[in-house]
Amino acid sequence: MATELINFIYATMYKRVNDPDSPYWLPAVLKDVRTPDGHTLNPLNVDTWDIGELAGAEGKTIGDTIASAWWIFVGAAFDDAKDRGVPDLPDNLDPFTSQRDADRPYPTLKLTSVTVDGLSNASVGELQNLTPTENGYRGTIRVTTAAYDTHGWQKQITVKGTYSLVQHVVVTDDPGDGGGGDDLKPPTKVVVNGLEGVEWPRQEIEGHGQFTVTAQDLAFDVVLRAEATGTGADRTPRLTVESITVASQPTFHLDEKSLTIEGRTIDQATLDIWKRAAADAFNSADAGKALTGKLVDTLADPSFRDQFSSTVTAQLVKALDGVLGAVPTGSLPSDDSGFPAKYGPLEVYLFDRLRASVNDTGSGFYPPTVVLGATDPTLEPYDLGDIDLGSYKIGVATADLGFKRGSIKGISNVLIPVKDAALTDRGIGATLRFGRLPGDVKVPAPPLTITGRWSVSFPDTAAAAAAAPEHATANGDDTIEGDITIKIDHPSATAGLSFSGRDADELTIGLDALTLAIATKDLQITVDFDQPTIWKAAIEKVLNKDEVKQKIIDGVQSTADTHRADIAKELTDNARAVIHTKLEG
């Protein structure tokens, strides 16, 4: 299958999806995404994101910080117990110290009541890895968030909510040698009771509060499948979001002014230490990776993917309907056979949409509309110029027949029936049928009519005098002239069209072939004479010869060939204008 058409459509929409002034601008489209169960993309609301364990060197530092804050709290509780006369207390806490629990040495972070703002503020990149599928194509699109800082958007994603930071700690025996290295020791065997708020020698402690985090440089790779679904006249296009994966690790930044923290073991003496630990937790690499993963998992959930698929499909249908006109259900052309193998179901579907469009009177591609809009050259009427019809015997003399200032009226009375268009290896082959419409104020009624001036010239003076003595002159050549009208019943022409260009703004239509299909018997010629002549009947007979009619047909063909590039440019300009107007809304 060929990929050119899909790349062309994507490149055309790519500009508009990334244009804030376009009705297809991605942030405006995505902001209204809503799943069937009521979840929105902007804002995205999530009940719980379990970030999990913050391991490694950063987790160790955070855990050690929390353990040190807890030990301050334990010391204050010990002093209080002493003041209250709690029995069986040691003289002091010097024989002991605090550490992270060896069984659960790292802190864990959980986010709840999460609100994410700004995910809709996205742009798309080029289409990558385009490959055929059974009914269409699959490709990858890079979606970059925080893309714009206009229209009320900011170049960042904001994540808000509540958090819980948990660390398991123990009281250990202090070796008294200035430290025991990084090894985590078992809890002390010494029993101490009566310290309010303290679970000796092992305790799970928690800090919780409000947080605000911003993220930048977040991008996703979205695998998108484009297909034609259904059969026959009921086919429709469909875009499916197959997967969403993270393409870049964003930079997260905690707004420390927004951070609050409280907990049973947190007091004024330890508040700042806990805040530092919480800030380190949010700014840690593990938290960033986990938060990114949660974002992707939420967006990749089937409920959101299905809604994204519906949304982008609706945009595709909107674009196709806008450019080509809507096709009522069950009325799509479906007599598709014999097309080159490189075209798959999706290309055939799009081609059938085009075939329907050229038969829709309201479409910008309706052939009479295209012809009437042409200006360089003007196609209605179409200027033929002069045609040399050759030399023939008129009486006893040889005469040169000429056709001057020819003009065709009725080219705009043209249709391309569905059955007369087909996909070819180079593009589209079509048969143009003229004179099929009754005619109106804009489109001439049939038949196709050629008008102009005919002439019969006698190069030899003596022969001219003998053949037409009433027109002989003393200066040599003698010419008999008049008006000519040629009516052609139901003519047709075959055209070969090719297409190139990266997108609709660069679209170029090539008119590779334009061949008339006219039989001489279908030409009805009527001639008028500027002045009476005894050779009227002879001249009329000559002008109605099949040989002369064929020269007229050949002359029209030659003129069309000469203007083929100009006609192709008119087709190109019209197509570009129609697509631009329709897509701009």
C-alpha positions as CSV (number, residue, x, y, z in Angstrom):
1,M,0.0,0.0,0.0
2,A,1.1,3.6,-0.5
3,T,1.8,6.0,2.3
4,E,1.8,9.2,0.4
5,L,-1.9,10.0,0.9
6,I,-1.8,9.4,4.6
7,N,1.3,11.6,5.0
8,F,-0.4,14.3,2.9
9,I,-3.5,14.3,5.1
10,Y,-1.4,14.3,8.3
11,A,0.8,17.1,7.1
12,T,-2.2,19.1,6.2
13,M,-3.9,18.6,9.6
14,Y,-0.6,18.9,11.5
15,K,-0.4,22.6,10.6
16,R,-3.9,23.2,11.8
17,V,-3.7,21.1,14.9
18,N,-0.8,23.2,16.0
19,D,-2.3,26.6,15.0
20,P,-4.1,28.5,17.8
21,D,-6.3,30.2,15.3
22,S,-7.5,27.0,13.7
23,P,-10.8,25.2,14.7
24,Y,-8.7,22.1,14.9
25,W,-6.2,23.5,17.5
26,L,-5.3,20.6,19.8
27,P,-5.7,22.3,23.2
28,A,-9.2,23.5,22.3
29,V,-10.1,20.0,21.1
30,L,-8.7,18.1,24.1
31,K,-10.0,20.4,26.8
32,D,-13.5,19.0,26.4
33,V,-12.5,15.3,26.6
34,R,-14.6,13.5,29.1
35,T,-14.8,9.8,29.8
36,P,-18.2,8.1,30.1
37,D,-17.8,7.9,33.9
38,G,-17.4,11.7,34.1
39,H,-13.6,12.0,34.3
40,T,-12.2,15.0,32.4
41,L,-8.7,15.6,30.9
42,N,-8.7,19.3,31.9
43,P,-8.5,19.2,34.8
44,L,-7.6,15.5,35.4
45,N,-8.8,14.4,38.8
46,V,-7.4,11.2,40.4
47,D,-8.4,9.7,43.8
48,T,-5.0,8.1,44.6
49,W,-1.5,7.8,43.1
50,D,0.7,5.5,45.1
51,I,4.1,6.8,44.2
52,G,5.7,4.0,46.3
53,E,9.1,3.6,47.7
54,L,11.8,6.3,47.2
55,A,14.9,4.2,47.2
56,G,18.6,4.7,46.5
57,A,20.8,7.5,47.9
58,E,18.0,10.1,47.8
59,G,15.6,7.8,49.7
60,K,18.3,7.1,52.3
61,T,18.9,10.8,52.8
62,I,15.2,11.5,53.2
63,G,14.8,8.6,55.6
64,D,17.7,9.6,57.7
65,T,16.3,13.2,57.9
66,I,13.0,11.9,59.1
67,A,14.7,9.6,61.6
68,S,16.7,12.5,63.0
69,A,13.5,14.6,63.3
70,W,11.8,11.7,65.1
71,W,14.7,11.4,67.5
72,I,14.2,15.1,68.5
73,F,10.5,14.3,69.1
74,V,11.5,11.2,71.2
75,G,13.8,13.4,73.3
76,A,11.1,15.9,74.0
77,A,8.7,13.1,74.9
78,F,11.4,11.6,77.2
79,D,11.9,14.9,79.0
80,D,8.1,15.2,79.4
81,A,7.9,11.7,80.9
82,K,10.7,12.5,83.3
83,D,8.8,15.6,84.4
84,R,5.7,13.6,84.9
85,G,7.5,11.0,87.0
86,V,7.1,8.1,84.7
87,P,8.8,5.1,86.5
88,D,11.5,2.9,85.2
89,L,12.9,5.4,82.7
90,P,16.6,5.3,81.9
91,D,18.7,8.2,83.2
92,N,19.0,9.6,79.7
93,L,18.9,8.6,76.0
94,D,22.6,8.8,75.4
95,P,22.9,5.0,75.1
96,F,20.4,5.1,72.2
97,T,20.0,6.6,68.8
98,S,17.5,6.5,65.9
99,Q,17.8,4.8,62.5
100,R,15.7,3.8,59.6
101,D,14.1,0.5,60.0
102,A,16.2,-2.2,58.3
103,D,13.1,-4.1,57.4
104,R,11.5,-1.1,55.6
105,P,14.5,1.3,55.2
106,Y,13.1,3.7,52.6
107,P,10.3,6.3,52.7
108,T,7.1,5.8,50.8
109,L,5.0,8.6,49.2
110,K,1.3,8.5,48.4
111,L,-0.7,11.3,46.7
112,T,-4.5,11.6,47.1
113,S,-7.2,14.0,45.8
114,V,-4.9,14.8,42.9
115,T,-5.8,17.5,40.4
116,V,-3.7,17.9,37.2
117,D,-4.1,21.1,35.1
118,G,-2.6,21.7,31.7
119,L,-2.5,18.3,30.1
120,S,-4.7,19.6,27.2
121,N,-2.0,22.3,26.4
122,A,-0.3,20.1,23.9
123,S,1.2,20.1,20.4
124,V,2.0,17.3,18.0
125,G,5.1,16.4,16.1
126,E,5.7,14.7,12.8
127,L,4.1,11.4,11.9
128,Q,6.7,8.6,12.4
129,N,7.0,4.9,11.7
130,L,4.0,4.8,9.3
131,T,3.3,1.2,8.4
132,P,0.4,-0.6,6.7
133,T,-2.2,-2.6,8.6
134,E,-4.9,-4.8,7.2
135,N,-7.4,-2.0,6.8
136,G,-5.3,1.1,7.0
137,Y,-2.1,2.4,8.7
138,R,-0.4,2.6,12.0
139,G,2.0,5.5,13.0
140,T,3.5,7.2,16.0
141,I,3.0,10.8,16.9
142,R,5.0,12.7,19.6
143,V,2.7,14.8,21.8
144,T,4.4,17.5,23.8
145,T,2.6,19.1,26.8
146,A,2.9,22.6,28.1
147,A,3.3,23.7,24.5
148,Y,1.7,27.2,24.7
149,D,1.7,30.3,26.9
150,T,-1.3,32.1,25.2
151,H,-5.1,31.7,25.3
152,G,-5.0,31.3,29.0
153,W,-2.4,28.5,29.0
154,Q,0.9,28.3,30.9
155,K,3.9,26.4,29.8
156,Q,3.8,24.0,32.6
157,I,1.6,21.2,34.1
158,T,0.4,21.8,37.6
159,V,-0.2,18.9,40.0
160,K,-2.0,19.6,43.3
161,G,-3.4,17.5,46.0
162,T,-2.6,16.0,49.4
163,Y,0.2,13.7,50.2
164,S,1.4,11.2,52.8
165,L,5.1,10.6,53.5
166,V,5.8,7.5,55.6
167,Q,9.0,6.3,57.2
168,H,9.6,3.3,59.5
169,V,12.2,4.1,62.2
170,V,13.7,2.2,65.1
171,V,15.6,3.0,68.3
172,T,19.0,1.2,68.3
173,D,21.7,0.9,70.9
174,D,24.3,3.6,70.3
175,P,27.8,2.0,70.0
176,G,29.3,5.1,71.5
177,D,32.1,5.1,69.0
178,G,31.0,8.1,67.0
179,G,28.9,6.2,64.6
180,G,28.4,2.8,63.1
181,G,28.7,3.5,59.4
182,D,25.8,3.0,57.0
183,D,24.7,-0.4,58.3
184,L,21.2,-0.4,59.8
185,K,21.2,-2.1,63.2
186,P,18.4,-4.0,64.9
187,P,16.1,-2.3,67.4
188,T,17.4,-2.1,71.0
189,K,16.3,-4.8,73.5
190,V,15.8,-2.2,76.2
191,V,12.2,-1.5,77.0
192,V,11.1,2.0,77.6
193,N,7.4,2.8,78.3
194,G,5.5,6.0,79.0
195,L,6.7,8.3,76.2
196,E,3.6,10.0,74.8
197,G,3.3,9.6,71.1
198,V,6.3,7.3,70.9
199,E,6.2,3.6,70.0
200,W,9.4,2.2,71.4
201,P,11.6,0.8,69.9
202,R,9.9,0.7,66.4
203,Q,7.5,3.2,64.9
204,E,5.8,4.0,61.6
205,I,5.7,7.8,61.4
206,E,3.9,9.9,58.8
207,G,3.8,13.5,57.6
208,H,1.0,14.7,55.5
209,G,-0.3,17.9,54.0
210,Q,-1.0,19.9,50.8
211,F,1.4,20.1,47.8
212,T,1.7,21.8,44.5
213,V,4.2,20.5,41.9
214,T,4.8,21.9,38.4
215,A,6.2,19.8,35.5
216,Q,7.8,20.8,32.2
217,D,9.2,19.0,29.2
218,L,6.7,16.1,29.4
219,A,6.1,14.3,26.1
220,F,4.2,11.2,25.1
221,D,4.5,8.9,22.1
222,V,1.1,8.0,20.9
223,V,0.6,5.1,18.6
224,L,-2.4,5.8,16.3
225,R,-4.2,3.5,13.9
226,A,-6.1,4.9,11.0
227,E,-8.6,2.6,9.3
228,A,-11.7,2.4,7.2
229,T,-14.4,0.4,9.0
230,G,-17.6,-1.2,7.9
231,T,-18.4,-2.4,4.4
232,G,-19.7,-1.1,1.1
233,A,-21.8,2.1,1.3
234,D,-21.7,2.2,5.1
235,R,-17.9,2.5,5.5
236,T,-16.6,5.2,7.9
237,P,-13.1,6.3,9.0
238,R,-11.8,5.6,12.4
239,L,-8.7,6.6,14.4
240,T,-7.7,4.5,17.3
241,V,-5.2,5.4,20.0
242,E,-3.5,2.1,20.6
243,S,-1.0,3.1,23.2
244,I,0.5,6.0,25.1
245,T,4.1,5.9,26.4
246,V,6.3,8.5,28.0
247,A,8.8,9.9,25.5
248,S,10.7,12.2,27.9
249,Q,11.2,12.5,31.6
250,P,9.9,15.8,32.7
251,T,11.4,18.2,35.2
252,F,9.2,18.4,38.3
253,H,9.5,21.4,40.7
254,L,7.9,21.6,44.1
255,D,6.4,24.9,45.1
256,E,7.8,24.8,48.7
257,K,5.6,27.8,49.7
258,S,2.5,25.7,49.0
259,L,3.8,22.7,51.0
260,T,2.2,22.1,54.4
261,I,3.0,19.3,56.7
262,E,1.6,17.9,59.9
263,G,1.6,14.6,61.8
264,R,1.5,13.1,65.3
265,T,5.3,13.2,65.6
266,I,5.7,16.6,64.0
267,D,6.0,19.6,66.2
268,Q,7.5,23.1,66.1
269,A,10.9,21.7,66.8
270,T,10.9,19.3,63.9
271,L,8.6,21.1,61.4
272,D,11.4,22.5,59.3
273,I,13.3,19.2,59.2
274,W,10.2,17.4,58.0
275,K,9.5,20.1,55.4
276,R,13.0,19.5,54.0
277,A,12.5,15.8,53.9
278,A,9.1,16.2,52.1
279,A,10.7,18.7,49.6
280,D,13.5,16.2,48.9
281,A,10.9,13.5,48.5
282,F,9.0,15.4,45.8
283,N,12.1,16.5,44.1
284,S,13.7,13.0,44.0
285,A,14.3,11.1,40.8
286,D,12.2,8.2,42.0
287,A,9.2,10.4,42.7
288,G,9.6,12.1,39.3
289,K,9.7,8.8,37.5
290,A,6.8,7.4,39.4
291,L,4.7,10.5,39.0
292,T,5.4,10.4,35.3
293,G,4.4,6.8,35.2
294,K,1.1,7.5,37.0
295,L,0.3,10.2,34.5
296,V,0.9,7.9,31.6
297,D,-1.0,5.0,33.2
298,T,-4.0,7.2,33.8
299,L,-4.0,8.6,30.2
300,A,-3.4,5.1,28.8
301,D,-6.3,3.6,30.7
302,P,-8.9,2.2,28.2
303,S,-11.5,4.8,29.4
304,F,-9.3,7.7,28.3
305,R,-7.8,6.0,25.2
306,D,-11.3,5.2,24.0
307,Q,-12.3,8.8,24.5
308,F,-9.2,10.1,22.8
309,S,-10.0,7.8,19.9
310,S,-13.5,9.1,19.6
311,T,-12.3,12.7,19.8
312,V,-9.6,12.4,17.1
313,T,-12.0,10.4,14.9
314,A,-14.6,13.2,15.2
315,Q,-12.0,15.7,14.1
316,L,-11.1,13.6,11.1
317,V,-14.7,13.3,10.1
318,K,-15.2,17.0,10.7
319,A,-12.3,17.7,8.3
320,L,-13.4,15.3,5.6
321,D,-17.0,16.5,5.8
322,G,-15.8,20.1,5.7
323,V,-13.6,19.6,2.7
324,L,-15.6,17.0,0.7
325,G,-19.1,17.4,2.1
326,A,-20.9,15.0,4.4
327,V,-22.0,11.7,2.9
328,P,-25.4,10.4,4.2
329,T,-25.3,7.0,5.8
330,G,-25.4,4.2,3.3
331,S,-24.8,6.4,0.3
332,L,-21.0,6.1,-0.1
333,P,-19.9,4.8,-3.6
334,S,-19.0,1.2,-3.3
335,D,-18.4,-0.2,-6.7
336,D,-14.7,-0.6,-6.1
337,S,-12.8,-3.1,-8.1
338,G,-9.7,-3.5,-10.2
339,F,-7.7,-0.8,-8.4
340,P,-3.9,-1.2,-8.2
341,A,-2.7,-3.4,-5.4
342,K,-0.8,-0.6,-3.7
343,Y,-4.1,1.0,-2.5
344,G,-5.7,-0.4,0.6
345,P,-9.1,0.0,2.1
346,L,-8.4,3.4,3.6
347,E,-7.2,4.9,0.3
348,V,-10.2,3.4,-1.5
349,Y,-12.5,4.9,1.2
350,L,-11.0,8.4,0.8
351,F,-11.1,8.1,-3.0
352,D,-14.8,7.1,-2.7
353,R,-15.4,10.2,-0.6
354,L,-13.8,12.3,-3.4
355,R,-16.0,10.6,-6.0
356,A,-19.0,11.4,-3.9
357,S,-17.8,15.0,-3.6
358,V,-17.5,15.6,-7.3
359,N,-21.1,14.6,-7.7
360,D,-22.3,16.8,-4.9
361,T,-23.7,20.1,-6.3
362,G,-22.7,21.9,-3.1
363,S,-19.1,20.8,-3.1
364,G,-16.2,23.0,-4.1
365,F,-15.0,20.1,-6.3
366,Y,-18.3,19.8,-8.3
367,P,-17.0,20.0,-11.9
368,P,-19.3,22.8,-13.1
369,T,-18.2,24.9,-10.2
370,V,-14.5,24.2,-10.9
371,V,-14.9,25.0,-14.6
372,L,-16.8,28.2,-14.0
373,G,-14.2,29.4,-11.5
374,A,-11.2,29.0,-13.9
375,T,-9.7,32.2,-15.0
376,D,-6.3,31.4,-16.6
377,P,-7.3,30.0,-19.0
378,T,-11.0,30.8,-18.8
379,L,-12.8,27.5,-19.5
380,E,-16.4,28.9,-19.9
381,P,-16.2,29.8,-22.7
382,Y,-12.9,28.3,-23.8
383,D,-10.9,30.1,-26.5
384,L,-9.7,27.8,-29.3
385,G,-7.9,30.3,-31.4
386,D,-7.3,29.4,-35.1
387,I,-7.3,25.9,-36.7
388,D,-5.9,25.1,-40.1
389,L,-8.4,22.8,-41.8
390,G,-6.3,22.0,-44.9
391,S,-6.8,22.4,-48.7
392,Y,-9.7,21.1,-50.7
393,K,-11.2,21.3,-54.3
394,I,-13.9,23.9,-54.6
395,G,-15.2,23.6,-58.2
396,V,-12.1,23.5,-60.4
397,A,-9.8,25.3,-57.9
398,T,-7.9,24.3,-54.8
399,A,-9.0,26.3,-51.7
400,D,-7.5,26.6,-48.2
401,L,-10.1,26.1,-45.4
402,G,-9.6,28.1,-42.2
403,F,-11.2,28.3,-38.8
404,K,-10.6,31.4,-36.8
405,R,-11.4,32.9,-33.4
406,G,-12.9,29.6,-32.3
407,S,-14.7,29.4,-28.9
408,I,-16.3,26.5,-27.0
409,K,-19.4,27.0,-24.9
410,G,-20.6,24.4,-22.6
411,I,-17.5,22.9,-21.0
412,S,-19.0,23.8,-17.6
413,N,-21.9,21.4,-18.4
414,V,-19.7,18.5,-17.3
415,L,-20.0,15.6,-14.8
416,I,-17.7,12.8,-13.6
417,P,-20.1,10.0,-12.7
418,V,-18.9,7.7,-9.9
419,K,-18.5,4.8,-12.3
420,D,-16.2,6.9,-14.6
421,A,-13.5,7.5,-12.0
422,A,-10.9,5.0,-10.9
423,L,-7.6,4.9,-9.0
424,T,-4.6,4.3,-11.1
425,D,-0.9,3.7,-10.4
426,R,-0.2,7.4,-11.0
427,G,-3.3,8.9,-9.4
428,I,-6.8,9.1,-10.8
429,G,-8.3,8.3,-14.2
430,A,-11.6,9.9,-15.0
431,T,-14.0,10.2,-17.9
432,L,-15.6,13.7,-18.2
433,R,-19.1,13.6,-19.6
434,F,-20.3,16.8,-21.2
435,G,-23.9,18.0,-21.8
436,R,-25.5,15.9,-19.1
437,L,-27.1,18.8,-17.3
438,P,-30.2,20.7,-18.4
439,G,-28.5,24.0,-18.0
440,D,-29.3,27.1,-15.9
441,V,-28.2,30.7,-15.6
442,K,-24.6,29.7,-15.1
443,V,-24.2,26.4,-16.9
444,P,-25.1,26.4,-20.7
445,A,-27.6,23.9,-21.7
446,P,-26.4,21.1,-24.1
447,P,-25.1,20.5,-26.6
448,L,-21.5,21.5,-26.4
449,T,-21.2,24.3,-29.0
450,I,-18.2,25.6,-30.9
451,T,-18.5,28.9,-32.7
452,G,-16.1,30.9,-34.8
453,R,-15.3,32.2,-38.3
454,W,-14.7,29.9,-41.3
455,S,-12.9,31.0,-44.5
456,V,-12.2,29.6,-47.9
457,S,-9.2,31.1,-49.6
458,F,-8.1,30.7,-53.2
459,P,-4.4,31.2,-53.4
460,D,-4.4,31.2,-57.3
461,T,-6.0,34.3,-58.8
462,A,-7.0,32.7,-62.0
463,A,-8.3,29.6,-60.3
464,A,-10.2,31.8,-57.9
465,A,-11.7,33.7,-60.7
466,A,-12.8,30.5,-62.4
467,A,-14.1,29.0,-59.2
468,A,-15.8,32.1,-57.9
469,P,-15.8,34.9,-60.5
470,E,-18.1,37.1,-58.4
471,H,-15.4,37.3,-55.8
472,A,-12.3,37.7,-57.9
473,T,-10.0,40.6,-57.2
474,A,-7.1,42.1,-58.9
475,N,-4.8,41.6,-55.9
476,G,-4.5,37.8,-55.9
477,D,-6.0,35.8,-53.1
478,D,-9.7,35.8,-52.8
479,T,-11.5,34.7,-49.6
480,I,-15.1,33.7,-48.8
481,E,-15.9,33.9,-45.1
482,G,-18.8,33.4,-42.7
483,D,-19.8,32.2,-39.2
484,I,-19.7,28.6,-38.2
485,T,-21.5,26.8,-35.5
486,I,-20.6,23.2,-34.5
487,K,-22.8,21.3,-32.1
488,I,-21.5,18.2,-30.4
489,D,-23.9,15.7,-28.9
490,H,-22.7,14.1,-25.6
491,P,-19.0,14.4,-26.0
492,S,-16.6,13.1,-23.4
493,A,-12.9,13.2,-22.6
494,T,-10.6,11.0,-20.5
495,A,-8.2,12.6,-18.1
496,G,-5.3,11.3,-16.1
497,L,-4.6,13.2,-12.9
498,S,-1.5,12.9,-10.6
499,F,-0.9,14.5,-7.3
500,S,2.1,15.7,-5.4
501,G,3.0,18.0,-2.6
502,R,3.7,17.7,1.1
503,D,0.4,19.0,2.2
504,A,-2.7,20.9,1.0
505,D,-0.9,24.2,0.8
506,E,1.7,22.6,-1.5
507,L,-0.7,20.4,-3.4
508,T,0.0,20.2,-7.1
509,I,-2.3,18.5,-9.5
510,G,-0.9,17.2,-12.7
511,L,-3.0,16.8,-15.8
512,D,-1.0,14.0,-17.3
513,A,-3.5,13.3,-20.1
514,L,-6.6,14.9,-21.5
515,T,-7.9,13.0,-24.5
516,L,-11.1,13.9,-26.4
517,A,-13.5,11.1,-27.2
518,I,-15.6,12.6,-30.0
519,A,-16.8,10.9,-33.2
520,T,-17.1,12.9,-36.4
521,K,-20.7,11.7,-36.7
522,D,-21.6,13.6,-33.5
523,L,-20.5,17.0,-35.0
524,Q,-23.4,19.0,-36.5
525,I,-22.0,21.9,-38.5
526,T,-24.0,24.9,-39.6
527,V,-22.3,27.7,-41.7
528,D,-23.5,31.2,-42.6
529,F,-22.1,33.3,-45.4
530,D,-21.2,37.0,-45.1
531,Q,-22.4,37.5,-48.7
532,P,-24.1,35.3,-51.3
533,T,-22.0,32.9,-53.4
534,I,-22.9,30.4,-56.1
535,W,-20.5,28.0,-54.2
536,K,-22.5,27.9,-51.1
537,A,-23.6,24.3,-51.5
538,A,-20.1,23.2,-52.4
539,I,-18.5,25.0,-49.4
540,E,-21.1,23.6,-47.0
541,K,-20.4,20.1,-48.4
542,V,-16.7,20.5,-47.9
543,L,-17.0,21.9,-44.3
544,N,-19.2,18.9,-43.4
545,K,-16.7,16.3,-44.7
546,D,-15.6,13.8,-42.0
547,E,-12.0,14.8,-42.8
548,V,-12.7,18.4,-41.9
549,K,-14.7,17.4,-38.8
550,Q,-11.7,15.4,-37.7
551,K,-9.4,18.3,-38.2
552,I,-11.7,20.4,-36.0
553,I,-11.5,17.7,-33.4
554,D,-7.8,17.5,-33.7
555,G,-7.5,21.2,-33.4
556,V,-9.5,21.3,-30.2
557,Q,-7.3,18.4,-28.9
558,S,-4.2,20.4,-29.9
559,T,-5.4,23.5,-28.1
560,A,-6.2,21.5,-25.0
561,D,-2.8,19.9,-25.1
562,T,-1.2,23.3,-25.3
563,H,-3.2,24.5,-22.3
564,R,-2.9,21.3,-20.3
565,A,-0.3,22.8,-17.8
566,D,-2.5,25.9,-17.4
567,I,-5.6,23.8,-16.8
568,A,-3.7,21.8,-14.2
569,K,-2.6,24.9,-12.5
570,E,-6.3,26.0,-12.4
571,L,-7.2,22.7,-10.9
572,T,-4.4,23.1,-8.3
573,D,-5.4,26.6,-7.4
574,N,-9.0,25.6,-7.0
575,A,-8.2,22.6,-4.8
576,R,-5.9,24.5,-2.6
577,A,-8.4,27.3,-2.2
578,V,-11.3,24.9,-1.4
579,I,-9.3,22.9,1.1
580,H,-8.0,26.1,2.8
581,T,-11.4,27.7,3.0
582,K,-13.1,24.6,4.4
583,L,-10.4,23.8,7.0
584,E,-10.2,27.3,8.2
585,G,-13.9,27.0,9.3
